[in-house]
């Protein structure tokens, strides 16, 4: 699914009206009906008071359409018009009259009127600003939002929570409608996916309101959401006459005293994700651990018992993953630097490999072009430096990728995969995956997909999705609180099966 800018959304509306030969009022009617249908299914509509808070533009018009459908259902919603402007859109005025004619109650809110005390437990529907906001709301409106946010109830935003911008992070102290659910039209909004703004949207759903398909399919975008069918198409069926050599050889370099489990989990994930062969390069103290915990893998040992001091092996792996449990000892740094100076094939770097890079910035120039880096937010900050806000972070990440010809997998609630030109957000997964070892599992999965022939960007995209899908299956079995990283590995097989099943 594509992520559109405000200007692209407006153009999609305009072309839909033109090409489908409908009026803007008819398009608004379509949008309002879809919201109403969602509310009937997903809320306890009819069991609590309903308060629709509208502005005076088209977002307010959407809210009025919803209110009219509620009246037809026999409910008694009340509309509160936030009169922030004397100007009212034509579609708003048309739907205001329709709402009133249907018997709906309306109260106008102005700066000189007291903010209402809404009853606790109400359903609040936000239709004040929509996507057009470009400056901070007036103080009296900010106080209005605060009152709603502080009132217990269910809060649903139409298209985007009011007070939230499409293209920047609000200043500290600006009050925003804090939605439990946001119903977005046709496409997701970038601000739903960013840590500083996404919490205001709560759980979000994209509603299809029939915008022009040709425009949507042909419009170039900066960001997309990774889709089930897209990833399913990347994963090829195995040939009946194939052998293990056809599915590549993953070598994972990592482990140190007390942290052998990290590289073992990476290896187990690589095997579960389909690599034909997996080898682990670990300190010699890891011998019995590796051979016992992962008998399917081959083991290669450093001369040192407790840490990696010299990365030397006599094999030709398809892809090398480095970092899980590796530690940041000075001797390990020297071994890592020497390896980069003498290795030119792209690799996958995670965990301590990223920390060593961050502490020794000049080494970034030694990285093979096309390598995949998988930082969590703390590791990312050490790599690219501080950022002003999430939009600045996105810009810095893309610049970093383009400057060094790398692929970054920026882990988070909505993981970003980008090479600076292509960018994908993953929305599969859950908070139970915020557990030690989950990143090590991801490293193994991405390596396995590269070993099976996927280009690095596709492998990162599909790997993050598969990892998240396995996490969701593990959640069904164990719940979020009880999930551990090896539960994700155990669910990779079921994730593959689900990935190959139609939605």
C-alpha positions as CSV (number, residue, x, y, z in Angstrom):
1,X,0.0,0.0,0.0
2,X,1.3,3.5,-0.9
3,X,1.6,6.3,1.5
4,X,0.5,9.6,0.0
5,X,1.3,13.2,0.7
6,X,-1.5,15.7,1.4
7,X,-1.2,17.0,-2.1
8,X,-1.5,13.6,-3.6
9,X,-4.6,12.9,-1.5
10,X,-6.2,16.0,-2.7
11,X,-5.4,15.1,-6.3
12,X,-6.8,11.6,-5.8
13,X,-10.1,13.2,-4.6
14,X,-10.2,15.6,-7.5
15,X,-9.6,13.0,-10.2
16,X,-12.0,10.6,-8.6
17,X,-14.8,13.2,-8.8
18,X,-13.8,14.0,-12.4
19,X,-13.4,10.5,-13.8
20,X,-16.3,8.9,-12.0
21,X,-18.6,11.8,-12.8
22,X,-19.7,12.3,-9.2
23,X,-19.9,15.4,-7.0
24,X,-17.7,16.1,-4.1
25,X,-20.8,15.8,-1.9
26,X,-21.4,12.3,-3.3
27,X,-17.7,11.4,-2.5
28,X,-18.3,12.7,1.0
29,X,-21.4,10.6,1.3
30,X,-19.4,7.5,0.3
31,X,-16.7,8.3,2.9
32,X,-19.3,8.9,5.7
33,X,-21.1,5.7,5.0
34,X,-17.9,3.7,5.2
35,X,-17.1,5.2,8.6
36,X,-20.6,4.5,9.8
37,X,-20.4,0.9,8.7
38,X,-17.1,0.5,10.5
39,X,-18.5,2.0,13.7
40,X,-21.5,-0.4,13.6
41,X,-19.2,-3.4,13.5
42,X,-16.4,-2.3,15.7
43,X,-18.0,-0.2,18.5
44,X,-20.9,-0.7,20.8
45,X,-22.9,1.9,18.9
46,X,-26.2,2.6,20.6
47,X,-25.0,1.7,24.1
48,X,-23.3,5.1,24.9
49,X,-23.9,8.8,24.2
50,X,-22.4,9.9,20.9
51,X,-20.7,13.3,20.5
52,X,-19.5,14.3,17.0
53,X,-17.0,17.2,17.2
54,X,-16.7,18.9,13.8
55,X,-14.9,21.7,12.1
56,X,-16.4,23.8,9.3
57,X,-14.6,22.2,6.4
58,X,-14.8,18.9,4.6
59,X,-13.6,16.8,7.6
60,X,-16.6,18.3,9.5
61,X,-18.8,17.4,6.6
62,X,-17.7,13.7,6.9
63,X,-18.7,13.8,10.5
64,X,-22.1,15.2,9.7
65,X,-22.8,12.4,7.2
66,X,-21.9,9.9,9.9
67,X,-24.3,11.6,12.3
68,X,-27.1,11.5,9.8
69,X,-26.7,7.7,9.3
70,X,-26.8,7.4,13.1
71,X,-30.1,9.3,13.2
72,X,-31.5,7.0,10.5
73,X,-30.5,4.1,12.8
74,X,-32.6,5.6,15.6
75,X,-29.6,6.9,17.6
76,X,-29.4,10.5,19.0
77,X,-25.9,11.8,18.2
78,X,-25.1,15.4,19.1
79,X,-23.0,17.5,16.8
80,X,-20.6,20.2,18.3
81,X,-19.3,22.6,15.7
82,X,-15.9,24.1,16.5
83,X,-16.4,27.5,14.8
84,X,-12.8,28.3,14.2
85,X,-13.6,30.2,11.0
86,X,-16.4,32.1,9.4
87,X,-15.7,30.2,6.2
88,X,-17.6,27.0,5.7
89,X,-17.1,24.6,2.8
90,X,-20.1,24.0,0.5
91,X,-20.2,20.3,1.3
92,X,-20.1,21.1,5.0
93,X,-23.1,23.4,4.6
94,X,-25.1,20.9,2.5
95,X,-24.6,18.1,5.1
96,X,-25.3,20.4,8.0
97,X,-28.7,21.2,6.6
98,X,-29.3,17.5,5.9
99,X,-28.4,16.6,9.5
100,X,-30.6,19.3,10.9
101,X,-33.5,18.3,8.6
102,X,-33.2,14.7,9.9
103,X,-33.7,16.0,13.4
104,X,-30.1,16.2,14.6
105,X,-29.1,18.4,17.5
106,X,-26.3,20.9,16.9
107,X,-24.3,23.2,19.2
108,X,-21.7,25.7,18.0
109,X,-18.6,26.1,20.1
110,X,-16.8,29.5,20.0
111,X,-14.0,31.1,22.0
112,X,-16.5,32.9,24.4
113,X,-18.5,29.8,25.2
114,X,-17.6,27.4,28.1
115,X,-16.2,24.1,27.2
116,X,-18.9,21.4,27.7
117,X,-18.6,18.8,30.4
118,X,-19.2,15.7,28.4
119,X,-20.5,12.6,30.2
120,X,-17.9,9.9,31.0
121,X,-18.2,6.9,28.8
122,X,-19.3,8.7,25.6
123,X,-18.3,7.9,22.0
124,X,-16.4,10.9,20.7
125,X,-15.9,11.3,17.0
126,X,-13.3,13.8,15.8
127,X,-14.0,15.5,12.5
128,X,-12.5,19.0,13.2
129,X,-9.5,19.6,11.0
130,X,-8.6,16.5,8.8
131,X,-5.5,16.6,6.7
132,X,-5.6,20.4,6.0
133,X,-4.1,21.6,9.3
134,X,-1.0,23.8,8.7
135,X,-0.7,25.9,11.9
136,X,-1.3,25.3,15.6
137,X,-5.0,25.4,16.7
138,X,-6.1,28.4,18.8
139,X,-5.7,28.1,22.5
140,X,-9.4,27.6,23.1
141,X,-9.5,24.7,20.7
142,X,-6.4,23.2,22.3
143,X,-8.3,23.3,25.7
144,X,-11.3,21.7,24.0
145,X,-9.1,18.8,22.8
146,X,-7.6,18.5,26.3
147,X,-11.1,18.3,27.8
148,X,-12.0,15.5,25.4
149,X,-8.8,13.6,26.0
150,X,-9.3,13.8,29.8
151,X,-12.8,12.5,29.5
152,X,-13.2,8.8,29.7
153,X,-14.8,7.2,26.7
154,X,-14.1,5.8,23.2
155,X,-12.4,8.2,20.8
156,X,-12.5,7.8,17.0
157,X,-10.7,10.2,14.6
158,X,-11.9,10.6,11.0
159,X,-9.0,10.5,8.5
160,X,-6.4,11.9,10.9
161,X,-6.5,13.0,14.6
162,X,-7.2,16.8,14.8
163,X,-4.2,18.8,15.7
164,X,-1.8,16.3,14.0
165,X,0.0,17.6,10.9
166,X,0.7,15.5,7.8
167,X,4.3,16.6,7.4
168,X,5.8,17.6,10.7
169,X,5.9,16.8,14.4
170,X,3.8,19.2,16.5
171,X,5.6,21.5,18.9
172,X,5.7,20.6,22.5
173,X,2.6,21.7,24.3
174,X,0.3,21.5,21.3
175,X,-2.8,19.6,22.2
176,X,-4.0,16.9,19.7
177,X,-7.1,14.7,19.8
178,X,-5.8,11.4,21.2
179,X,-7.7,8.7,19.3
180,X,-8.3,5.1,20.3
181,X,-9.0,4.4,16.6
182,X,-8.3,6.4,13.4
183,X,-10.2,5.7,10.2
184,X,-8.1,6.8,7.3
185,X,-9.4,7.1,3.7
186,X,-7.9,4.8,1.1
187,X,-4.2,5.2,2.2
188,X,-2.3,5.3,5.4
189,X,-0.6,8.4,6.7
190,X,3.1,8.6,7.4
191,X,2.5,10.2,10.8
192,X,0.7,7.0,11.9
193,X,4.0,5.1,11.6
194,X,6.4,7.4,13.5
195,X,7.1,7.1,17.2
196,X,6.5,10.8,18.0
197,X,3.1,11.0,16.3
198,X,1.8,7.5,15.9
199,X,0.5,7.2,19.4
200,X,-2.1,9.9,18.7
201,X,-3.7,7.8,16.0
202,X,-4.1,4.7,18.2
203,X,-5.1,1.7,16.2
204,X,-5.8,2.7,12.6
205,X,-7.7,1.3,9.8
206,X,-7.7,2.2,6.1
207,X,-11.2,2.4,4.6
208,X,-11.6,2.0,0.8
209,X,-13.8,4.8,-0.5
210,X,-13.3,4.0,-4.1
211,X,-10.7,6.6,-5.1
212,X,-9.5,6.4,-8.7
213,X,-7.5,3.2,-9.1
214,X,-5.4,4.3,-12.0
215,X,-4.2,7.4,-10.1
216,X,-3.3,5.3,-7.0
217,X,-1.5,2.6,-8.9
218,X,0.5,5.0,-11.1
219,X,1.4,7.7,-8.6
220,X,5.0,7.5,-7.5
221,X,5.5,7.7,-3.7
222,X,8.4,7.9,-1.3
223,X,7.1,5.3,1.2
224,X,5.0,2.1,1.0
225,X,3.6,-0.4,3.4
226,X,4.9,-3.9,2.9
227,X,2.0,-6.2,1.7
228,X,1.2,-9.9,2.1
229,X,0.9,-10.5,-1.6
230,X,4.2,-8.6,-2.3
231,X,6.1,-10.7,0.1
232,X,4.4,-14.0,-0.9
233,X,5.5,-13.3,-4.5
234,X,9.2,-13.0,-3.3
235,X,9.2,-16.5,-1.7
236,X,9.7,-19.1,-4.4
237,X,8.5,-22.7,-4.2
238,X,11.3,-25.3,-3.9
239,X,12.1,-27.5,-6.9
240,X,11.5,-31.2,-6.4
241,X,15.0,-32.1,-7.6
242,X,16.8,-29.4,-5.6
243,X,19.4,-30.0,-2.9
244,X,20.8,-28.1,0.1
245,X,23.4,-26.3,-2.0
246,X,20.6,-24.6,-4.0
247,X,19.5,-22.7,-0.9
248,X,22.8,-21.2,0.1
249,X,25.2,-21.2,3.0
250,X,24.9,-18.7,5.8
251,X,27.9,-18.0,8.0
252,X,27.1,-16.2,11.3
253,X,30.0,-14.6,13.2
254,X,29.3,-13.8,16.8
255,X,29.1,-14.9,20.4
256,X,31.4,-14.2,23.4
257,X,31.6,-15.5,26.9
258,X,28.0,-15.4,28.4
259,X,26.5,-14.4,25.1
260,X,26.7,-17.5,22.9
261,X,22.9,-17.8,22.8
262,X,22.5,-14.8,20.5
263,X,24.4,-16.3,17.6
264,X,22.8,-19.7,18.2
265,X,19.4,-18.1,17.9
266,X,20.5,-16.4,14.7
267,X,21.7,-19.7,13.3
268,X,18.5,-21.5,14.3
269,X,16.4,-18.8,12.7
270,X,18.5,-19.0,9.5
271,X,17.8,-22.8,9.3
272,X,14.1,-22.4,10.0
273,X,13.9,-19.6,7.4
274,X,15.2,-22.0,4.7
275,X,19.0,-21.7,4.4
276,X,20.5,-24.9,3.0
277,X,23.6,-24.7,5.2
278,X,24.4,-22.7,8.3
279,X,27.8,-22.3,10.0
280,X,28.6,-20.4,13.2
281,X,32.0,-18.8,13.8
282,X,32.3,-18.5,17.6
283,X,35.0,-18.4,20.4
284,X,36.2,-21.9,21.2
285,X,34.3,-21.9,24.5
286,X,31.2,-22.0,22.4
287,X,32.0,-25.5,21.0
288,X,29.8,-27.6,23.3
289,X,27.0,-24.9,23.3
290,X,26.8,-24.8,19.5
291,X,27.1,-28.5,18.9
292,X,24.4,-29.2,21.6
293,X,22.0,-26.4,21.0
294,X,22.1,-26.5,17.2
295,X,23.3,-29.9,15.9
296,X,22.1,-29.0,12.3
297,X,24.8,-26.2,12.1
298,X,28.5,-26.5,11.4
299,X,30.8,-24.8,13.9
300,X,34.1,-22.9,13.3
301,X,36.1,-21.7,16.3
302,X,38.3,-18.7,17.1
303,X,41.6,-19.6,18.8
304,X,40.5,-17.5,21.8
305,X,38.1,-19.3,24.2
306,X,36.0,-16.3,25.3
307,X,36.0,-13.7,22.4
308,X,36.5,-13.3,18.7
309,X,40.1,-12.3,17.9
310,X,40.7,-13.5,14.4
311,X,37.9,-14.1,11.8
312,X,39.5,-16.8,9.7
313,X,37.7,-19.6,7.8
314,X,38.2,-21.9,4.8
315,X,34.8,-21.8,3.1
316,X,32.8,-19.7,0.7
317,X,29.5,-18.8,2.3
318,X,26.7,-17.2,0.3
319,X,26.2,-14.5,2.9
320,X,27.8,-13.5,6.2
321,X,25.9,-12.1,9.2
322,X,28.0,-10.5,11.9
323,X,27.4,-9.1,15.4
324,X,25.0,-11.2,17.6
325,X,26.6,-11.6,21.0
326,X,30.0,-10.7,19.6
327,X,31.0,-8.1,22.2
328,X,33.1,-5.0,21.7
329,X,36.4,-6.0,23.1
330,X,39.5,-4.3,21.7
331,X,40.7,-7.6,20.2
332,X,37.3,-8.2,18.6
333,X,37.4,-4.7,17.1
334,X,40.8,-5.5,15.5
335,X,39.5,-8.7,14.1
336,X,36.4,-7.0,12.8
337,X,38.4,-4.2,11.1
338,X,40.9,-6.7,9.6
339,X,38.0,-8.7,8.2
340,X,36.3,-5.7,6.6
341,X,39.6,-4.7,5.0
342,X,39.8,-8.1,3.3
343,X,36.2,-8.9,2.5
344,X,34.3,-7.3,-0.3
345,X,31.0,-9.2,-0.5
346,X,27.8,-7.6,1.1
347,X,26.9,-8.8,4.6
348,X,24.3,-8.4,7.3
349,X,25.4,-6.5,10.4
350,X,23.6,-6.3,13.7
351,X,24.1,-5.8,17.4
352,X,27.8,-5.5,18.4
353,X,28.9,-5.2,14.8
354,X,26.9,-1.9,14.7
355,X,28.3,-0.8,18.0
356,X,31.8,-1.3,16.8
357,X,31.0,0.7,13.7
358,X,29.5,3.5,15.7
359,X,32.5,3.7,18.0
360,X,34.9,3.7,15.0
361,X,33.3,5.9,12.4
362,X,36.0,5.6,9.8
363,X,35.2,1.9,9.4
364,X,32.0,2.7,7.7
365,X,34.0,3.2,4.5
366,X,35.2,-0.4,4.7
367,X,31.7,-1.8,4.5
368,X,30.9,-3.6,1.3
369,X,28.3,-1.7,-0.7
370,X,24.9,-3.2,-0.5
371,X,25.3,-4.5,3.0
372,X,22.3,-4.6,5.3
373,X,22.4,-3.0,8.7
374,X,19.7,-3.7,11.3
375,X,19.8,-1.1,14.1
376,X,17.4,-0.5,16.9
377,X,16.8,3.2,17.7
378,X,19.7,3.4,20.2
379,X,22.1,1.8,17.7
380,X,20.8,4.0,14.9
381,X,21.5,7.1,16.9
382,X,25.1,6.0,17.5
383,X,25.5,5.4,13.8
384,X,23.9,8.5,12.2
385,X,24.0,11.0,15.1
386,X,21.2,12.9,16.9
387,X,18.0,14.0,15.0
388,X,15.6,16.8,15.7
389,X,12.5,14.8,15.2
390,X,11.2,11.8,13.4
391,X,11.0,13.5,10.0
392,X,14.6,14.7,10.4
393,X,15.5,11.1,11.3
394,X,13.9,9.8,8.1
395,X,16.0,12.3,6.1
396,X,19.2,11.4,7.8
397,X,18.6,7.7,7.4
398,X,18.1,8.0,3.7
399,X,21.1,10.2,3.3
400,X,23.2,7.7,5.2
401,X,22.1,4.9,3.0
402,X,22.8,6.8,-0.2
403,X,26.1,8.1,1.0
404,X,27.4,4.7,1.9
405,X,25.4,2.5,-0.5
406,X,23.8,0.6,2.3
407,X,20.4,-0.9,3.3
408,X,19.1,0.0,6.7
409,X,16.4,-1.9,8.6
410,X,15.4,0.6,11.4
411,X,13.7,-1.6,13.9
412,X,10.6,-0.4,15.8
413,X,6.9,-0.8,16.1
414,X,6.7,-0.1,12.4
415,X,10.1,-1.1,11.1
416,X,11.5,0.9,8.2
417,X,13.5,-0.8,5.4
418,X,15.2,1.6,3.1
419,X,18.2,2.0,0.7
420,X,17.7,5.7,0.4
421,X,15.6,5.5,-2.8
422,X,13.1,2.7,-1.9
423,X,11.4,2.8,1.5
424,X,9.0,0.2,3.1
425,X,7.3,0.3,6.4
426,X,6.3,-3.1,8.0
427,X,3.1,-3.1,10.0
428,X,3.1,-6.8,10.9
429,X,4.2,-7.8,14.4
430,X,3.4,-6.9,18.0
431,X,4.8,-5.5,21.3
432,X,5.5,-9.1,22.5
433,X,8.5,-9.1,20.1
434,X,10.2,-6.4,22.2
435,X,12.2,-9.1,24.0
436,X,15.9,-10.0,24.1
437,X,17.0,-12.1,21.1
438,X,14.2,-10.9,18.7
439,X,16.8,-8.9,16.7
440,X,19.1,-11.9,16.5
441,X,16.3,-14.0,15.1
442,X,15.7,-11.3,12.4
443,X,19.3,-11.3,11.4
444,X,19.2,-15.0,10.8
445,X,16.0,-14.7,8.8
446,X,17.4,-12.0,6.5
447,X,20.6,-13.9,6.0
448,X,18.6,-17.0,5.0
449,X,16.6,-15.2,2.4
450,X,19.7,-13.7,0.9
451,X,21.2,-17.1,0.8
452,X,18.2,-18.4,-1.2
453,X,18.8,-15.8,-3.9
454,X,16.7,-12.8,-2.9
455,X,18.3,-9.4,-3.6
456,X,19.3,-7.8,-0.3
457,X,16.5,-5.1,-0.3
458,X,13.9,-7.7,-1.0
459,X,15.4,-10.1,1.6
460,X,15.3,-7.3,4.2
461,X,11.7,-6.5,3.3
462,X,10.5,-10.0,3.3
463,X,12.5,-11.0,6.3
464,X,11.0,-8.3,8.5
465,X,7.5,-9.2,7.3
466,X,8.1,-13.0,7.9
467,X,9.6,-12.2,11.3
468,X,6.6,-10.1,12.3
469,X,4.2,-12.7,11.0
470,X,5.9,-15.4,13.1
471,X,5.7,-13.0,16.0
472,X,1.9,-12.6,15.6
473,X,1.5,-16.4,15.5
474,X,3.6,-16.6,18.7
475,X,1.4,-14.0,20.3
476,X,-1.7,-16.1,19.5
477,X,0.0,-19.1,21.3
478,X,1.7,-17.4,24.3
479,X,0.4,-13.8,24.6
480,X,2.5,-10.7,24.4
481,X,3.9,-10.8,27.9
482,X,5.1,-14.4,27.9
483,X,6.6,-14.4,24.4
484,X,10.4,-15.1,24.0
485,X,12.6,-14.9,21.0
486,X,12.7,-18.7,20.4
487,X,8.9,-18.7,20.2
488,X,9.3,-16.6,17.1
489,X,11.7,-19.1,15.6
490,X,9.3,-21.9,16.4
491,X,6.5,-20.1,14.5
492,X,8.6,-19.4,11.3
493,X,7.3,-22.6,9.6
494,X,3.6,-21.6,10.3
495,X,4.4,-18.1,9.1
496,X,5.7,-19.5,5.8
497,X,2.5,-21.5,5.4
498,X,0.3,-18.5,6.2
499,X,2.3,-16.4,3.8
500,X,1.5,-18.8,1.0
501,X,-2.2,-18.9,1.8
502,X,-4.5,-16.3,0.3
503,X,-5.7,-13.6,2.6
